[in-house]
Amino acid sequence: MMPARASLKRAARVLRYLAPEIRSQRGQLAAGLGLGAIVAVTEVLRPWPLQMIFDQILLPRAGAPRPFGVDLTSYSVEAAIGSAGAAIVLLSAVGGVAQYLQTLVVTEAGQRIVSRLRRSLFRHMLRLPPTFHALRSSGDLLTRLTGDVVLLRDLATGSLLDAVGAALTLLATVGVMLWLEPRLTLLSLVIVPIVAIAGGIVGQKIRRAVRRSRDREGALSGSAADALGALAAVQAYDAEGAVDEQFGRENRSALRAGLKASRLEAMLTRSLDLLVAVGVAVTLALGVWRVHAGTLTAGGLLVFLAYQRTLYRPIRQFAKVLSRAAKAGACGDRVIEILETPVEIVDRADATPAPALRGEIRFEAVSVKYPRGGYALRAASFSVPAGSTLVVRGSSGAGKSTLVSLLPRLLDPSEGRVLLDGCDTRSWTIGSLRAQIAMVFQDAHLLNGTIRQNIALGSPDASPEAIEVAVREAGLWQFTRSLPDGLETIVGERGSQLSGGERQRIAIARAAIRRAPILILDEPFAHLDRANRAEIQRALRLLARGRTVVLVTHDAEAGLPADHELRLEGGFVAWSELSNVAGGRA
């Protein structure tokens, strides 16, 4: 029983996480249980009309039992057969309608539970730091968000209610069978512990196989996403064959893992069918012997065999529940692994909303450690007056992006403090801090929506007039007017319908609409030709007025008038010039 207990413990762990979503659908689930009870009652009553026909009409015998006090011998043969047939049809109809309604109710509850869980998982993923996502395959995360969450629905609703419904049917059936034939009933129940042990052992193997299968499918999704995301490079280097071969290897690996899980499920089902057949055969032999001995009527044997079939149905159902619980448990492990990943960047208990900032920046011996060891930034100390521009230079991997990520608390320092206007950034709520910082990245991150939606991402409540002002400041006015749909033009996935310069100007408009006192520019001129670079520079000069600007670049030319300059090498502030080196703003 240990493997079964382990499977049930894992299922219980998953159900604890699902509990809030399950409670939200408790009304529908209760209705599903009630309908399941009706199904169980009809299953128990269904064999009795057959016994009445056999024992009172076809093979009448003195002293034959009269179930529920019904005596069909007082009716004509036609009326008795008609009444029994009507009872069979009525019981089947009631049970069928109840089962149909139960399926509808439970399915809707399951869909709602999955929807809420997926939303919770996605919300948690959004709060995890960039370092977490940098170490994970986006394809694997998407597999957990979609496929794994859906498979959990079987555990949250289907398996749970199936187990309860099977338990109700089992208890009622065993009670009636013990009343009819205690010894044959005990013989029929010998199969139960065998099924439980076999189901537990195979369920453990199924869980491991499904976990491997889902991991392989996650890797497969990641490989496909990487290849399609870099399709231009793949085609340019004529690498379709190599990429297809790699995808084929991972696809075969996923196929093997999936087939192993399917074979284990099939083995469990077929083994159970064999055990059931043996149980029926033994009961039939002993039952016929008792009929010949006169201690059991033919109708009684028929009814008992019908009940035995009803008894084995919920036992089969329990085995299926164990199998589905093992599969859902494997998927639950993958989902819970994400949900249990701590959100490192959180509000302190005593955090307060940030006041309107002027934009003074100061780093005090700030260090940032990599998750796998070593330092991305080491003992950085400097200060930048409000309203000035700081240029941060350094080679790739020097720590430039790490440094600017500390200001909006995309990262927190491992050591030291980051201060704005003399206050530690961790003393404020994250939302109120980030609302006063605008960022333009090296790669303009656009969502698959309209130009207007992407600009408004910086300020969701912005008015159409504010969006128009931001469009003009970013130099997008003429471009958007030339488009048939203007600001309602769809940019495509990652802005694929636009050029690099157009994407960057949309990112600038997004930053402009925030009217934030601090502006961070992380390699904003990378990958731009000279004409686009000049246009972006003009837009950024306008955007920089009256703001504290931190410009990250590895170019010799800053691209913007700089007040102060800082150089990073290997995470250290190797050299800094904090005097006015550019003669002020243009």
C-alpha positions in Angstrom: 0.0 0.0 0.0 3.0 2.3 0.3 3.1 3.3 -3.5 -0.6 4.0 -3.4 -0.1 6.1 -0.3 2.8 8.0 -1.9 0.6 8.8 -5.0 -2.2 9.9 -2.8 0.1 12.2 -0.8 1.4 13.8 -4.0 -2.2 14.3 -5.1 -3.1 15.8 -1.7 -0.2 18.2 -2.1 -1.4 19.3 -5.5 -5.0 19.6 -4.1 -3.8 22.0 -1.4 -2.6 24.4 -4.1 -5.9 23.9 -5.9 -8.0 24.4 -2.8 -8.8 28.2 -3.3 -9.9 27.5 -6.9 -11.9 24.4 -5.9 -13.6 26.4 -3.1 -14.7 29.0 -5.6 -16.7 26.3 -7.4 -18.0 24.5 -4.4 -21.6 25.0 -5.3 -21.2 23.3 -8.7 -19.0 20.5 -7.2 -21.6 19.9 -4.5 -24.3 19.6 -7.3 -22.0 17.2 -9.1 -21.7 15.0 -5.9 -25.5 15.1 -5.5 -26.0 13.9 -9.1 -23.4 11.3 -8.5 -25.4 9.9 -5.6 -28.4 9.6 -7.8 -26.4 7.7 -10.4 -25.2 5.4 -7.6 -28.8 4.7 -6.4 -29.9 3.8 -10.0 -26.9 1.5 -10.4 -27.9 -0.4 -7.2 -31.6 -0.6 -8.2 -31.1 -1.6 -11.8 -30.7 -5.4 -11.4 -33.8 -6.0 -9.3 -36.4 -6.0 -12.1 -34.5 -8.9 -13.7 -34.6 -11.0 -10.6 -38.3 -10.4 -10.2 -38.9 -11.6 -13.8 -36.7 -14.7 -13.3 -37.8 -15.8 -9.9 -41.5 -14.9 -10.1 -42.4 -15.3 -13.9 -39.8 -17.4 -15.8 -38.7 -19.8 -13.0 -41.3 -19.4 -10.3 -40.3 -21.0 -7.0 -42.1 -21.2 -3.7 -40.5 -18.9 -1.1 -38.7 -16.9 -3.7 -37.8 -13.4 -2.3 -40.1 -10.5 -3.0 -37.8 -7.4 -3.3 -39.5 -4.2 -2.0 -42.6 -6.3 -1.3 -43.5 -6.4 -5.0 -45.3 -9.6 -6.1 -45.5 -9.9 -9.9 -47.4 -13.2 -9.8 -50.5 -11.2 -9.1 -50.2 -9.7 -12.5 -50.7 -11.1 -15.9 -47.4 -12.2 -17.7 -47.8 -9.3 -20.1 -48.3 -6.8 -17.3 -45.4 -8.2 -15.2 -43.0 -8.1 -18.2 -44.2 -4.6 -19.1 -43.8 -3.3 -15.5 -40.3 -4.8 -15.2 -39.3 -3.3 -18.6 -40.7 0.1 -17.6 -38.7 0.0 -14.4 -35.5 -0.9 -16.2 -36.1 2.0 -18.7 -37.0 4.4 -16.0 -33.9 3.6 -13.9 -31.6 3.9 -17.0 -33.2 7.2 -17.9 -32.9 8.7 -14.5 -29.3 7.5 -14.2 -28.4 8.7 -17.7 -29.9 12.2 -17.2 -28.1 12.5 -13.8 -24.8 11.4 -15.3 -25.3 13.8 -18.2 -26.0 16.8 -15.9 -23.1 15.7 -13.7 -20.7 15.8 -16.7 -21.9 19.3 -17.7 -21.6 20.7 -14.1 -18.3 19.1 -13.4 -16.8 20.1 -16.8 -17.7 23.7 -16.3 -16.3 23.7 -12.8 -13.1 22.1 -14.0 -12.7 24.7 -16.8 -13.2 27.5 -14.4 -10.7 26.0 -11.9 -8.1 25.6 -14.7 -8.7 29.2 -15.8 -8.2 30.6 -12.4 -5.1 28.4 -11.7 -3.6 29.4 -15.1 -4.1 33.1 -14.2 -2.5 32.6 -10.8 0.5 30.8 -12.4 0.9 33.5 -15.1 0.7 36.3 -12.5 3.4 34.5 -10.4 5.6 34.1 -13.5 5.3 37.9 -14.2 6.5 38.6 -10.7 9.6 36.4 -10.9 12.8 38.3 -11.6 14.5 38.4 -15.1 17.3 36.2 -13.7 14.7 33.4 -13.2 13.5 33.6 -16.8 17.0 33.9 -18.2 17.7 30.4 -16.8 14.5 28.8 -18.1 13.3 27.8 -21.5 10.3 29.9 -22.5 8.9 26.9 -24.3 9.0 24.8 -21.1 7.3 27.6 -19.1 4.6 27.8 -21.8 4.1 24.1 -21.6 3.5 24.3 -17.8 1.2 27.3 -18.3 -1.0 25.5 -20.8 -0.7 21.7 -21.0 0.3 20.9 -17.4 -2.4 23.1 -16.0 -5.1 21.5 -18.2 -4.1 18.0 -17.1 -4.5 19.1 -13.5 -8.2 19.6 -14.2 -8.6 15.8 -14.2 -7.3 15.7 -10.6 -9.2 18.8 -9.4 -12.6 17.7 -10.7 -12.9 14.5 -12.7 -10.7 12.3 -10.5 -12.0 13.7 -7.3 -15.7 13.4 -8.1 -15.1 10.0 -9.9 -13.5 8.7 -6.7 -16.4 10.0 -4.5 -19.0 8.6 -6.9 -17.2 5.3 -7.1 -17.0 5.1 -3.3 -20.8 5.8 -3.0 -21.6 3.1 -5.6 -19.1 0.7 -4.0 -20.5 1.0 -0.5 -24.1 0.7 -1.6 -23.3 -2.3 -3.8 -21.3 -4.1 -1.1 -24.1 -3.6 1.4 -26.7 -5.1 -0.9 -24.4 -8.0 -1.9 -23.6 -8.8 1.7 -27.4 -9.0 2.4 -27.8 -11.3 -0.6 -24.8 -13.6 -0.4 -22.2 -12.8 2.3 -19.7 -15.6 1.3 -19.8 -14.8 -2.4 -19.4 -11.1 -1.6 -16.3 -11.7 0.5 -14.9 -13.8 -2.3 -15.6 -11.0 -4.8 -13.8 -8.4 -2.5 -10.5 -10.4 -2.6 -9.6 -8.4 -5.8 -9.7 -5.0 -4.0 -6.4 -5.1 -2.2 -4.7 -6.6 -5.3 -6.0 -3.7 -7.4 -4.9 -1.2 -4.8 -1.4 -2.5 -4.6 -1.0 -2.9 -8.4 -2.5 0.5 -9.0 -0.2 2.1 -6.5 3.0 0.5 -8.0 2.1 1.2 -11.6 0.9 4.6 -10.6 4.3 5.5 -9.3 5.8 4.4 -12.6 3.2 6.3 -14.5 4.0 9.5 -12.6 7.7 9.3 -13.3 7.1 8.5 -17.0 4.6 11.4 -17.4 7.1 13.7 -15.6 9.8 12.7 -18.1 7.3 13.1 -21.0 6.2 16.6 -19.9 9.8 17.7 -19.5 10.6 16.4 -23.0 7.6 18.2 -24.4 8.7 21.4 -22.6 12.2 21.1 -24.2 10.6 20.4 -27.5 8.5 23.6 -27.3 11.6 25.6 -26.3 13.5 24.2 -29.3 10.7 25.1 -31.7 10.3 28.6 -30.2 14.0 29.3 -30.5 14.2 28.1 -34.1 11.1 30.0 -35.2 12.2 33.1 -33.4 15.6 33.0 -35.3 14.0 31.9 -38.6 15.7 34.6 -40.6 19.2 33.5 -39.4 18.3 29.8 -39.9 17.3 30.4 -43.5 20.2 32.8 -44.2 22.8 30.2 -43.1 20.9 27.4 -44.9 20.6 25.6 -41.5 17.0 24.3 -41.9 18.3 20.7 -42.1 20.4 20.9 -38.9 17.6 22.6 -37.0 15.1 20.1 -38.3 17.4 17.2 -37.2 17.7 18.7 -33.7 14.0 19.1 -33.5 13.5 15.5 -34.8 15.8 14.1 -32.0 13.9 16.0 -29.3 10.6 15.0 -30.9 11.6 11.3 -30.9 12.7 11.6 -27.2 9.3 13.1 -26.4 7.6 10.3 -28.3 9.4 7.6 -26.5 8.6 9.2 -23.1 4.9 9.5 -24.0 4.7 6.0 -25.3 6.1 4.6 -22.1 3.5 6.4 -20.1 0.8 5.1 -22.4 2.0 1.5 -22.2 2.0 1.7 -18.4 -1.6 2.9 -18.4 -2.7 0.2 -20.8 -0.9 -2.4 -18.7 -2.8 -1.3 -15.6 -6.2 -1.4 -17.4 -5.6 -4.8 -19.0 -4.3 -6.4 -15.8 -7.4 -5.1 -14.0 -9.7 -6.6 -16.7 -8.0 -9.9 -16.2 -8.4 -9.8 -12.4 -12.1 -9.0 -12.9 -12.6 -11.8 -15.3 -11.1 -14.3 -12.9 -13.3 -13.0 -10.1 -16.5 -13.3 -12.3 -15.5 -16.9 -13.3 -15.0 -18.1 -9.8 -18.2 -16.5 -8.6 -20.1 -18.0 -11.5 -18.8 -21.5 -10.7 -19.7 -21.3 -7.0 -23.0 -19.6 -7.8 -24.1 -22.4 -10.2 -23.1 -25.0 -7.6 -25.3 -23.3 -5.1 -28.2 -23.0 -7.5 -28.0 -26.8 -8.1 -27.9 -27.3 -4.4 -31.1 -25.3 -4.0 -29.6 -22.6 -1.7 -29.7 -19.9 -4.3 -32.3 -19.1 -7.0 -31.3 -18.6 -10.6 -32.6 -15.0 -10.4 -30.6 -14.5 -7.2 -27.4 -15.6 -9.1 -28.3 -13.4 -12.0 -28.8 -10.4 -9.7 -25.6 -11.2 -7.7 -23.6 -11.4 -11.0 -25.1 -8.1 -12.0 -24.1 -6.6 -8.7 -20.6 -8.0 -9.0 -20.3 -6.3 -12.3 -21.5 -3.1 -10.7 -19.0 -3.7 -7.8 -16.0 -4.1 -10.2 -17.0 -1.0 -12.1 -16.1 1.5 -9.3 -13.0 -0.7 -8.5 -11.9 -0.1 -12.1 -12.7 3.5 -11.6 -10.5 3.7 -8.6 -7.6 2.2 -10.7 -8.2 4.9 -13.3 -8.3 7.5 -10.6 -4.9 6.3 -9.4 -3.5 6.5 -12.9 -4.9 9.9 -13.6 -3.8 11.1 -10.2 -0.3 9.9 -11.1 -0.4 11.8 -14.3 -1.9 14.9 -12.7 0.6 14.6 -9.9 3.5 14.7 -12.3 2.1 17.8 -14.0 1.3 19.3 -10.6 4.9 18.9 -9.5 5.9 21.0 -12.5 3.3 23.7 -11.8 4.0 23.8 -8.1 7.7 24.0 -8.8 7.0 27.4 -10.4 4.5 28.5 -7.7 6.9 27.6 -5.0 9.7 29.7 -6.6 9.9 32.6 -4.2 9.3 36.1 -5.6 12.6 37.8 -4.5 11.6 41.4 -5.3 8.7 42.2 -2.9 7.5 45.1 -0.9 8.8 45.3 2.6 6.2 45.1 5.4 6.9 48.8 6.2 7.1 50.0 2.6 5.3 53.3 1.8 4.4 54.9 -1.5 7.2 56.9 -3.0 6.8 60.6 -3.1 7.3 62.7 -6.2 11.0 62.2 -7.0 13.5 64.8 -8.2 15.8 62.1 -9.5 19.0 62.2 -7.5 20.8 58.8 -7.7 23.3 57.4 -5.3 25.0 54.0 -5.0 26.6 53.0 -1.8 29.0 50.0 -2.1 26.5 48.1 -4.2 27.2 44.5 -5.1 25.1 42.0 -7.0 25.8 38.3 -6.9 25.0 35.8 -9.7 22.6 33.0 -8.7 25.4 30.5 -9.6 28.2 32.3 -7.8 30.4 35.3 -8.6 29.6 39.0 -8.9 27.8 40.8 -11.6 28.5 44.1 -9.9 31.1 44.7 -7.1 31.2 47.5 -4.5 29.9 50.2 -6.9 29.7 53.7 -5.3 28.8 56.9 -7.1 26.2 59.7 -7.2 24.3 61.6 -9.9 22.6 64.9 -9.2 19.0 65.3 -10.2 18.3 66.5 -13.7 21.7 65.4 -15.1 22.8 62.7 -17.6 25.1 59.9 -16.6 26.7 57.8 -19.4 27.6 54.3 -18.3 30.3 52.6 -20.5 31.8 49.2 -20.6 32.3 46.1 -22.6 29.7 43.3 -22.9 29.3 41.5 -19.5 30.8 44.4 -17.5 27.7 44.9 -15.4 26.0 47.8 -17.2 22.5 46.2 -17.5 22.8 44.9 -13.9 23.5 48.4 -12.7 20.5 50.0 -14.3 18.2 47.1 -13.4 18.8 48.1 -9.7 17.0 51.4 -10.1 13.5 50.1 -10.8 14.2 47.1 -8.6 14.2 44.6 -11.3 17.0 43.3 -9.1 17.9 44.1 -5.5 21.5 44.5 -4.4 23.2 41.6 -2.5 25.1 44.2 -0.6 25.0 48.0 -0.2 22.2 50.4 -0.9 20.6 52.1 -3.9 19.2 55.5 -3.0 16.9 57.9 -4.9 16.6 61.4 -3.4 18.5 60.1 -0.4 16.1 57.2 0.4 16.7 53.5 0.0 14.6 52.3 -2.9 13.5 49.3 -0.8 11.7 51.6 1.6 9.0 52.3 -1.1 6.4 50.1 -2.7 7.5 48.6 -6.0 4.6 50.0 -8.0 5.0 53.6 -6.8 8.8 53.4 -7.5 8.5 52.0 -11.0 5.8 54.5 -11.9 8.5 57.2 -11.7 11.0 55.5 -13.9 10.8 55.1 -17.7 13.1 52.7 -19.6 14.1 52.2 -23.2 15.9 49.0 -23.9 18.3 47.9 -26.6 15.6 45.6 -28.1 12.2 47.4 -28.2 9.9 44.9 -26.4 6.5 45.2 -28.2 3.4 43.1 -27.6 1.3 41.7 -30.4 -1.3 44.5 -30.4 -1.8 47.9 -31.9 0.7 50.8 -31.8 -1.7 52.6 -29.5 -1.8 49.7 -27.1 2.0 49.4 -27.0 2.4 53.1 -26.3 -0.3 53.0 -23.6 1.6 50.1 -21.9 3.7 52.8 -20.2 0.5 54.5 -18.8 -2.7 52.4 -19.2 -4.9 55.3 -18.2 -3.4 57.8 -20.7 -5.9 59.9 -22.6 -5.9 59.9 -26.5 -4.4 63.5 -26.3 -1.5 62.3 -24.1 -0.8 59.4 -26.5 -0.8 61.9 -29.4 1.7 64.1 -27.6 4.0 61.1 -26.9 3.7 60.1 -30.6 4.9 63.6 -31.7 7.8 63.6 -29.1 9.0 60.2 -30.4 8.9 61.4 -34.0 6.2 58.9 -34.9 3.5 61.4 -36.1 4.3 61.3 -39.8 4.9 57.6 -39.8 1.5 56.7 -38.1 -0.3 59.1 -40.4 1.0 57.2 -43.4 -0.5 54.0 -42.2 -4.1 53.0 -43.3 -5.0 52.2 -39.7 -2.9 54.8 -38.0 -2.3 54.1 -34.3 -4.6 51.0 -34.6 -2.1 49.2 -36.8 -1.2 45.8 -35.5 2.6 45.6 -34.9 2.8 41.7 -35.1 4.5 39.4 -32.7 7.5 41.2 -31.2 6.8 44.1 -33.6 7.7 41.9 -36.6 5.6 44.2 -39.0 7.8 47.2 -38.2 11.5 48.2 -38.8 14.0 48.5 -36.0 13.8 52.2 -35.9 10.0 52.2 -35.9 10.0 49.8 -33.0 12.5 51.9 -31.1 10.4 55.1 -31.6 7.3 53.3 -30.2 9.4 52.3 -27.1 10.4 56.0 -26.8 6.8 57.1 -27.0 6.0 54.5 -24.3 8.6 56.1 -22.1 7.5 59.6 -22.9 4.0 59.1 -21.9 5.0 58.2 -18.3 6.4 61.7 -17.6 8.8 60.0 -15.2 11.6 62.0 -13.5 14.1 59.2 -14.2 14.8 57.9 -17.7 17.0 54.8 -18.3 18.3 54.2 -21.8 19.9 50.7 -22.1 21.8 50.7 -25.5 19.0 52.5 -27.3 21.0 53.0 -30.5 22.2 49.4 -31.0 21.3 47.8 -34.3 20.3 51.2 -35.9 21.6 52.7 -39.1 22.9 56.2 -39.2 19.6 57.8 -40.3 17.5 56.0 -37.7 20.2 56.7 -35.1 19.9 60.5 -35.8 16.1 60.4 -35.6 16.2 58.4 -32.3 18.8 60.9 -30.9 16.6 63.8 -31.7 13.6 62.2 -30.0 15.7 61.2 -26.9 17.1 64.7 -26.5 13.6 66.0 -26.3 12.5 63.2 -23.9 15.6 63.9 -21.7 14.7 67.5 -20.9 14.1 68.0 -17.2 14.8 64.4 -16.3 17.7 62.4 -14.7 19.0 60.2 -17.5 21.1 57.1 -17.2 22.4 56.1 -20.7 24.1 52.7 -21.1 26.3 52.4 -24.1 29.5 50.7 -25.3 29.9 53.1 -28.1 32.7 55.8 -28.1 30.0 58.3 -28.9 27.3 58.7 -26.2 24.7 59.9 -28.6 23.3 62.3 -26.0 24.9 65.3 -24.2 26.4 63.9 -21.0 27.0 65.5 -17.7 28.8 62.6 -16.0 30.5 59.4 -17.2 31.2 56.1 -15.5 33.1 53.1 -16.8 32.6 49.5 -15.7 35.1 46.6 -16.1 34.3 43.1 -14.8 31.6 44.4 -12.5 33.9 47.0 -10.9 33.7 50.8 -11.3 37.1 51.0 -12.9 37.0 54.7 -13.7 34.5 57.5 -13.3 34.4 61.1 -14.3 31.7 62.9 -12.3 32.4 66.4 -13.6 30.6 68.1 -16.5 32.4 66.5 -19.5 30.0 67.6 -22.3 29.4 71.2 -21.5 25.8 70.7 -20.5 22.7 69.9 -22.4 22.1 70.8 -26.0 
